[in-house]
Amino acid sequence: MAQFRLQGSKVLAVDMMGDAVKARNGSMVAYSGQMSFKKLTGGGDGLRGMVTRRLTGEQMTVMEVKGQGTCYFADRATEVNLVRLNGETLFVEADNLLCTEATLRTGTSFTGLHGAASGNGLFTTKVEGQGWAAVMSDGPAIILRVSQGMPLRVDPGAYIAHTGNLNRGFKSGAGFSTFFGEGGGEAMQIEFTGDGLVYVQPSERSTIGGNV
């Protein structure tokens, strides 16, 4: 099993003994030992969610890294957050997924209006199984608990991932004047209900309503 650990807060170090991981193409910054790199561009082997990202045709390519030694991954000096999966599902924006163990299954999940509002398309990536995943955030991420009777609302531009038994809904906190940028306040939010964890970054992507 590949061992995931942080080297500082912005570099992922993966120790491998003949293991393999799947990572964002071009994210390797250094390695020691013997490593092989294979670009993955097809939709097979459960990679469809990591390759075919949006209805617009935008794609994110990944690579398989395999070998003996340690490989270091990073992307644009963003913060790296480790998520351990024990049979549950991680839903994560593809732009925020850095690396997963090769044993984890990856696919797509339809987000509908939530995805369109966040500026990331109508699909998000889901990662399932037993193993480690590395998720990136623009600044140190916070992990917020959602419990029954205590819903959580998140700015679409700040959302990066979630796990657990959660339902997502798109909510508008204001009228059309705010929606089109003529008023104040947080016009659009994603509402999470149920039980689980939500990962939020201290930075906002542009949405269809601008920076809300």
C-alpha positions as CSV (number, residue, x, y, z in Angstrom):
1,M,0.0,0.0,0.0
2,A,1.3,3.4,-0.9
3,Q,1.9,5.7,2.1
4,F,0.7,9.3,1.8
5,R,2.2,12.0,4.0
6,L,2.6,15.8,3.9
7,Q,5.9,17.4,3.3
8,G,5.0,20.8,4.7
9,S,1.5,21.9,3.9
10,K,1.8,22.2,0.1
11,V,3.6,19.1,-1.0
12,L,2.3,15.5,-1.0
13,A,5.0,12.8,-0.5
14,V,4.0,9.2,-1.5
15,D,6.2,6.3,-0.4
16,M,5.8,3.4,-2.8
17,M,7.1,-0.2,-2.7
18,G,6.0,-1.3,-6.2
19,D,2.6,0.4,-5.6
20,A,0.8,2.8,-8.0
21,V,-1.0,6.0,-7.6
22,K,-3.0,8.2,-10.0
23,A,-2.2,11.9,-9.9
24,R,-2.9,15.1,-11.8
25,N,-0.8,15.1,-14.9
26,G,2.3,17.2,-14.5
27,S,2.0,17.5,-10.7
28,M,5.2,15.5,-9.9
29,V,7.8,18.0,-8.6
30,A,10.5,15.4,-7.5
31,Y,11.1,11.8,-6.8
32,S,13.8,9.4,-5.4
33,G,14.2,5.8,-6.4
34,Q,12.9,4.2,-9.6
35,M,9.6,5.5,-10.9
36,S,7.6,5.1,-14.1
37,F,5.0,7.6,-15.4
38,K,2.2,6.8,-17.7
39,K,-0.3,9.4,-19.0
40,L,-3.9,8.2,-18.8
41,T,-6.3,9.8,-21.3
42,G,-9.0,7.2,-21.8
43,G,-12.2,6.8,-19.8
44,G,-11.7,3.2,-18.8
45,D,-10.6,1.7,-15.5
46,G,-13.0,3.9,-13.5
47,L,-11.3,7.1,-14.7
48,R,-14.1,8.7,-16.5
49,G,-14.8,11.2,-13.8
50,M,-11.2,12.3,-13.7
51,V,-10.9,12.6,-17.5
52,T,-14.2,13.8,-18.8
53,R,-14.9,16.8,-16.5
54,R,-17.6,19.0,-18.0
55,L,-20.3,19.0,-20.6
56,T,-18.3,21.7,-22.4
57,G,-15.7,19.1,-23.2
58,E,-13.0,20.4,-20.9
59,Q,-10.8,17.5,-19.7
60,M,-8.4,16.8,-16.9
61,T,-5.7,14.3,-17.7
62,V,-4.2,12.1,-15.1
63,M,-1.1,10.0,-14.9
64,E,-0.2,6.7,-13.3
65,V,2.9,6.7,-11.2
66,K,4.4,3.4,-10.1
67,G,7.7,2.4,-8.6
68,Q,10.0,2.0,-5.7
69,G,10.9,5.1,-3.7
70,T,9.2,8.4,-2.9
71,C,7.4,10.7,-5.3
72,Y,6.5,14.3,-4.5
73,F,3.4,16.0,-5.9
74,A,2.3,19.7,-5.8
75,D,0.2,22.1,-7.9
76,R,0.6,25.9,-7.9
77,A,1.7,26.0,-4.3
78,T,-1.9,25.1,-3.1
79,E,-2.5,23.5,0.3
80,V,-2.8,19.7,0.3
81,N,-5.3,17.9,2.5
82,L,-5.2,14.2,3.1
83,V,-8.5,12.3,3.2
84,R,-8.7,8.6,4.3
85,L,-11.5,6.6,2.9
86,N,-12.7,3.5,4.6
87,G,-15.4,2.4,2.2
88,E,-17.2,5.7,2.0
89,T,-17.4,8.1,-1.0
90,L,-15.6,11.4,-1.4
91,F,-17.2,13.9,-3.7
92,V,-14.6,16.5,-4.9
93,E,-14.3,19.2,-7.5
94,A,-11.9,17.8,-10.2
95,D,-9.8,21.0,-10.1
96,N,-9.1,20.2,-6.4
97,L,-8.1,16.5,-6.7
98,L,-4.4,16.0,-6.7
99,C,-3.8,12.3,-6.2
100,T,-5.4,9.0,-5.2
101,E,-4.3,5.5,-4.5
102,A,-4.7,3.3,-7.5
103,T,-7.0,1.0,-5.6
104,L,-9.7,3.7,-5.3
105,R,-12.5,3.8,-7.9
106,T,-13.2,7.1,-9.6
107,G,-16.4,8.2,-11.4
108,T,-18.7,11.1,-11.9
109,S,-21.7,12.5,-10.1
110,F,-24.3,14.8,-11.5
111,T,-24.5,18.1,-9.6
112,G,-27.0,20.0,-11.8
113,L,-27.5,23.6,-10.8
114,H,-25.0,23.5,-8.0
115,G,-22.2,22.7,-10.4
116,A,-23.3,25.4,-12.8
117,A,-23.5,28.0,-10.0
118,S,-20.0,27.1,-8.8
119,G,-18.6,27.5,-12.3
120,N,-17.4,23.9,-12.4
121,G,-19.9,22.3,-14.8
122,L,-22.7,19.8,-14.2
123,F,-20.5,17.0,-12.9
124,T,-18.2,16.5,-10.0
125,T,-15.8,13.7,-9.3
126,K,-16.5,10.9,-6.8
127,V,-13.8,8.7,-5.3
128,E,-14.8,5.4,-3.6
129,G,-13.1,2.5,-1.7
130,Q,-10.3,2.0,0.8
131,G,-7.3,4.2,0.6
132,W,-5.9,7.7,0.6
133,A,-6.9,10.7,-1.5
134,A,-5.1,14.1,-1.6
135,V,-7.3,17.2,-2.1
136,M,-6.0,20.7,-2.8
137,S,-7.3,24.0,-1.4
138,D,-6.5,27.6,-2.1
139,G,-5.4,28.3,1.5
140,P,-5.8,26.0,4.5
141,A,-9.1,24.2,4.3
142,I,-11.6,23.9,7.1
143,I,-13.6,20.8,7.7
144,L,-17.2,21.5,8.8
145,R,-19.5,18.9,10.4
146,V,-23.1,18.6,9.2
147,S,-25.5,16.7,11.5
148,Q,-29.2,15.9,11.5
149,G,-31.2,19.1,12.2
150,M,-28.2,21.3,11.7
151,P,-27.9,22.1,8.0
152,L,-24.9,23.9,6.5
153,R,-24.8,26.5,3.8
154,V,-21.6,27.0,1.8
155,D,-20.6,29.6,-0.8
156,P,-20.4,27.6,-4.1
157,G,-17.0,29.2,-4.9
158,A,-15.5,28.0,-1.6
159,Y,-16.8,24.4,-1.6
160,I,-14.2,21.8,-2.6
161,A,-15.4,18.4,-1.3
162,H,-17.6,16.4,1.1
163,T,-18.0,12.9,2.5
164,G,-20.8,11.2,4.4
165,N,-24.6,10.8,3.9
166,L,-25.3,14.3,2.7
167,N,-27.9,15.8,0.5
168,R,-27.1,18.9,-1.6
169,G,-29.5,21.6,-2.5
170,F,-29.1,25.0,-4.3
171,K,-30.4,27.9,-2.3
172,S,-30.8,31.6,-3.1
173,G,-30.5,33.9,-0.2
174,A,-31.8,37.0,-1.9
175,G,-33.8,38.3,-4.8
176,F,-32.9,38.7,-8.5
177,S,-31.2,42.1,-7.8
178,T,-28.6,40.4,-5.6
179,F,-28.4,37.5,-8.0
180,F,-27.2,39.8,-10.8
181,G,-24.8,41.7,-8.6
182,E,-26.9,44.8,-7.8
183,G,-27.4,44.1,-4.2
184,G,-25.4,43.0,-1.2
185,G,-25.0,39.7,0.7
186,E,-24.3,36.1,-0.3
187,A,-26.8,35.5,-3.1
188,M,-26.2,31.8,-3.7
189,Q,-25.4,28.9,-1.4
190,I,-25.2,25.1,-1.4
191,E,-27.2,23.7,1.4
192,F,-26.0,20.4,2.9
193,T,-28.3,18.3,5.1
194,G,-27.8,14.9,6.7
195,D,-24.7,13.7,8.4
196,G,-21.1,14.2,7.1
197,L,-18.1,16.5,6.6
198,V,-17.7,19.4,4.2
199,Y,-14.3,20.7,3.1
200,V,-14.3,24.5,2.5
201,Q,-11.4,26.7,1.2
202,P,-10.8,30.3,2.4
203,S,-10.9,31.5,-1.2
204,E,-13.7,31.8,-3.7
205,R,-13.8,30.8,-7.4
206,S,-15.8,33.1,-9.7
207,T,-19.4,31.9,-10.1
208,I,-22.2,32.8,-12.6
209,G,-23.2,35.6,-10.2
210,G,-19.6,36.8,-9.8
211,N,-17.6,36.6,-6.7
212,V,-20.3,36.2,-4.1
